[in-house]
């Protein structure tokens, strides 16, 4: 009896309570409905919950590949001074930049690519929220200028996908100066009579909202995206009034005429194709039909 208890029963009891060696990143909990989502299925669905449609944040590289056709090229962005103010809080700013670069594999919070959207030429600039909250500093300002110049040089629209917590505090007034600089970039497109299209994603706030994010000829947004300048609690404390539920969400902004359309992620490329073709008065090239196999 003793051997049976020691050799059979006790190992089974221990096994029932031993933590399984299952990777923690196999499942993701949806912030919208609380459902557990298998990571592979979530990735195949473009980081959109297939239960409630909640749009989770999307990677920079994935965003570029979603919108542009294969064969796009990355636009080089001029180097900027890394730490102009020698800023330090709990960590040196240079150390934060190193950490963000190691984490994301990106040089800064915005990347620019030139290519086609279903055959229609376009320049695409995408903010990366994973890089210090997508904050706008000198590098983002240079990226926007480079994107606008490339669009003007090639006579194509500029599409900007926003995702940011605002200006980068570690660069102080130099960060805030990127707001008028980004406005100048948009004016370059206006002068060249080229479309400027903005896709607002979750979240788009602060100085980004107060500058280039709200200057588009066409303003799109993903479902449920948080879009605003200050946070709801700050606004309520300032005006001492209760604000409507969801007043900073994409659907509320669409209802009140602040943006033009709310577009699910899966439909974004096709909608951008239609908008670009209309604004440029061009039709996308017809799809090539492959001959049937014998």
C-alpha positions as a printed Julia matrix, in Angstrom:
294×3 Matrix{Float64}:
   0.0    0.0     0.0
   2.79   2.39    0.95
   4.56   1.83   -2.33
   1.37   2.4    -4.3
   0.72   5.68   -2.46
   4.3    6.88   -2.91
   4.8    5.68   -6.46
   1.39   6.36   -8.03
  -0.97   8.56   -6.04
   1.43  11.23   -4.78
   3.08  11.89   -8.18
  -0.37  12.34   -9.75
  -1.4   14.8    -7.03
   1.83  16.79   -7.46
   1.43  16.83  -11.23
  -2.04  18.31  -10.89
  -0.66  21.32   -9.0
   2.64  21.79  -10.8
   2.66  24.85  -13.09
   2.88  23.77  -16.7
   5.78  25.07  -18.78
   3.52  26.89  -21.24
   4.85  30.13  -22.74
   3.0   33.17  -21.4
   2.76  34.78  -24.84
   0.6   32.1   -26.46
  -2.6   33.85  -25.39
  -3.69  37.47  -25.3
  -6.63  38.8   -23.32
  -8.84  41.12  -25.35
  -9.19  44.52  -23.62
 -12.64  44.87  -25.16
 -14.47  41.68  -24.21
 -12.01  39.82  -22.0
 -11.83  36.76  -24.25
  -8.52  34.87  -24.41
  -7.18  34.91  -27.97
  -4.63  32.49  -29.36
  -1.66  34.53  -30.57
  -1.5   32.92  -34.02
  -5.2   33.49  -34.72
  -4.91  37.05  -33.43
  -1.97  37.76  -35.74
  -3.85  36.28  -38.71
  -6.75  38.6   -37.89
  -4.44  41.67  -37.92
  -4.58  42.07  -34.13
  -8.35  42.49  -34.19
 -10.46  40.45  -31.75
 -12.66  38.07  -33.73
 -15.21  38.06  -30.88
 -15.93  41.78  -30.41
 -13.92  43.51  -33.17
 -11.68  45.4   -30.74
  -8.68  46.82  -32.61
  -5.48  46.25  -30.64
  -2.27  48.07  -31.37
  -0.43  47.04  -34.5
   3.3   46.87  -35.23
   5.04  49.38  -37.45
   6.39  46.86  -39.96
   3.05  45.06  -40.09
   1.29  48.37  -40.73
   3.55  49.25  -43.65
   3.15  45.77  -45.17
  -0.61  45.97  -44.72
  -0.97  49.22  -46.68
   1.8   49.15  -49.28
   2.28  46.59  -52.02
   5.38  44.37  -51.9
   8.52  46.06  -53.23
   8.29  49.33  -51.29
  11.47  51.13  -50.25
  12.24  52.8   -46.91
  12.99  56.52  -47.14
  16.17  57.57  -45.3
  15.63  60.08  -42.5
  18.32  62.64  -41.61
  20.17  62.07  -38.35
  19.34  64.38  -35.46
  21.17  65.3   -32.26
  20.39  62.53  -29.79
  20.2   64.45  -26.53
  20.23  68.2   -27.2
  19.17  69.12  -23.63
  21.29  66.51  -21.8
  18.02  65.41  -20.18
  17.86  63.03  -17.27
  15.04  61.94  -14.98
  15.18  58.44  -13.5
  17.37  57.48  -16.48
  19.43  59.33  -19.02
  17.53  60.16  -22.2
  20.28  58.5   -24.24
  19.72  55.28  -22.26
  15.97  55.44  -22.93
  16.68  55.82  -26.64
  19.03  52.83  -26.59
  16.4   50.73  -24.81
  13.67  51.76  -27.26
  15.89  50.99  -30.25
  16.84  47.6   -28.88
  13.19  46.79  -28.12
  11.71  47.86  -31.46
  14.6   47.56  -33.92
  13.68  51.05  -35.14
  15.78  54.2   -35.05
  12.95  56.37  -33.74
   9.17  56.69  -33.49
   8.38  57.17  -37.2
   9.33  55.31  -40.36
   8.72  56.44  -43.94
   8.28  54.23  -47.0
   7.69  54.89  -50.69
   5.72  52.46  -52.8
   2.27  51.75  -54.17
  -1.18  51.07  -52.75
  -2.8   48.58  -55.12
  -0.68  50.04  -57.91
  -1.16  53.72  -56.99
   1.98  55.57  -55.96
   2.13  56.89  -52.39
   4.44  57.81  -49.55
   3.54  56.3   -46.19
   4.71  57.59  -42.8
   3.86  55.46  -39.76
   4.29  56.25  -36.07
   5.37  53.46  -33.77
   3.7   53.63  -30.36
   6.07  50.96  -29.07
   8.94  53.47  -29.41
   8.59  55.72  -26.35
   4.84  56.0   -26.85
   5.26  57.24  -30.43
   6.3   60.59  -28.96
   7.14  63.4   -31.37
  10.68  64.72  -31.17
  13.28  66.01  -33.6
  13.46  62.68  -35.44
   9.7   62.56  -36.07
   9.81  66.13  -37.37
  12.6   65.2   -39.78
  10.68  62.09  -40.85
   7.6   64.15  -41.74
   9.67  66.63  -43.72
  11.41  63.78  -45.56
   8.04  62.13  -46.29
   6.55  65.36  -47.66
   9.62  66.05  -49.81
   9.55  62.53  -51.27
   5.82  62.84  -52.01
   6.32  66.19  -53.76
   9.34  64.93  -55.73
   7.35  61.95  -57.06
   3.98  63.71  -57.36
   2.16  61.24  -55.11
  -0.05  61.54  -52.0
   1.28  61.35  -48.46
  -0.47  58.96  -46.08
   0.35  59.34  -42.38
  -0.67  56.78  -39.76
  -0.63  58.33  -36.3
  -0.14  56.66  -32.91
   1.32  58.84  -30.18
   1.06  60.09  -26.65
   2.12  63.55  -27.8
   5.37  65.52  -27.76
   8.57  64.04  -26.3
   9.21  65.78  -22.99
  12.92  64.86  -22.98
  13.43  67.29  -25.88
  11.47  70.16  -24.32
  10.8   73.17  -26.55
  12.6   71.45  -29.44
   9.89  68.81  -29.4
   7.12  71.43  -29.39
   8.76  73.14  -32.36
   7.99  70.03  -34.42
   4.33  71.05  -34.37
   4.83  74.07  -36.67
   7.46  72.14  -38.65
   4.95  69.38  -39.35
   2.46  72.04  -40.45
   5.05  73.35  -42.91
   5.43  69.8   -44.27
   1.68  69.63  -44.88
   1.76  73.03  -46.61
   4.39  71.67  -49.01
   1.82  69.14  -50.17
  -0.9   71.8   -50.38
   1.31  73.97  -52.59
   2.01  70.99  -54.84
  -1.73  70.18  -54.93
  -1.13  66.66  -53.6
  -3.47  64.85  -51.19
  -2.59  64.49  -47.53
  -4.42  61.58  -45.9
  -4.34  60.82  -42.17
  -5.2   57.49  -40.55
  -5.76  57.96  -36.81
  -5.1   54.9   -34.66
  -5.24  54.21  -30.93
  -4.03  56.37  -29.28
  -3.48  59.73  -30.99
  -3.17  62.46  -28.39
  -1.32  65.59  -27.28
   0.8   67.67  -29.61
   0.4   65.19  -32.45
  -3.37  65.72  -32.41
  -2.79  69.47  -32.17
  -0.66  69.49  -35.33
  -0.28  67.19  -38.33
  -2.8   64.54  -37.19
  -5.76  66.87  -37.76
  -4.67  68.56  -40.99
  -5.58  65.84  -43.46
  -7.62  66.4   -46.6
  -9.24  63.11  -45.59
  -9.33  62.0   -41.94
  -9.77  58.27  -41.35
  -9.7   56.39  -38.06
  -9.71  52.81  -36.88
 -12.73  51.67  -34.82
 -12.55  52.63  -31.16
  -9.37  54.69  -31.52
  -8.72  57.17  -28.72
  -8.24  60.6   -30.31
  -7.86  63.82  -28.36
  -5.54  66.43  -26.91
  -5.83  66.23  -23.11
  -7.23  63.3   -21.14
 -10.9   63.12  -20.21
 -10.26  63.52  -16.49
  -8.13  66.64  -17.03
 -10.82  68.21  -19.2
 -13.57  67.4   -16.7
 -11.56  68.93  -13.86
 -10.9   72.05  -15.94
 -14.44  72.74  -17.15
 -16.11  71.1   -14.1
 -18.59  69.21  -16.23
 -19.2   65.54  -16.9
 -18.31  64.62  -20.47
 -20.25  62.13  -22.63
 -19.11  58.53  -22.56
 -16.65  57.81  -25.35
 -16.42  61.44  -26.46
 -12.79  60.97  -27.53
 -13.39  57.77  -29.48
 -13.38  57.56  -33.26
 -17.12  56.91  -33.55
 -18.01  60.0   -31.5
 -15.68  62.16  -33.61
 -17.27  60.8   -36.79
 -20.76  61.54  -35.48
 -19.74  65.14  -34.75
 -18.0   65.78  -38.08
 -14.4   65.89  -36.83
 -13.27  62.95  -38.96
 -14.54  61.66  -42.29
 -14.77  57.9   -41.81
 -14.12  55.0   -39.47
 -12.55  52.08  -41.32
 -11.84  48.59  -39.97
  -8.22  47.51  -40.31
  -9.03  44.75  -42.78
 -10.66  47.27  -45.11
  -8.06  50.02  -44.75
  -6.0   49.29  -47.85
  -9.03  49.07  -50.14
 -10.49  52.28  -48.71
  -7.17  54.08  -49.13
  -7.04  52.84  -52.73
 -10.44  54.37  -53.45
  -9.56  57.66  -51.76
  -6.22  57.99  -53.54
  -7.7   57.1   -56.92
 -10.47  59.69  -56.48
  -8.2   62.48  -55.26
  -5.56  61.81  -57.91
  -8.16  61.11  -60.62
  -6.47  57.82  -61.41
  -7.61  54.25  -61.57
  -5.61  51.39  -60.06
  -4.17  49.05  -62.69
  -6.34  46.01  -63.43
  -5.44  42.79  -61.64
  -3.39  40.41  -63.75
  -5.29  37.2   -64.45
  -3.05  34.17  -64.46
  -3.78  31.5   -67.05
  -5.59  28.45  -65.74
  -3.48  25.36  -65.18
  -3.9   22.6   -67.7
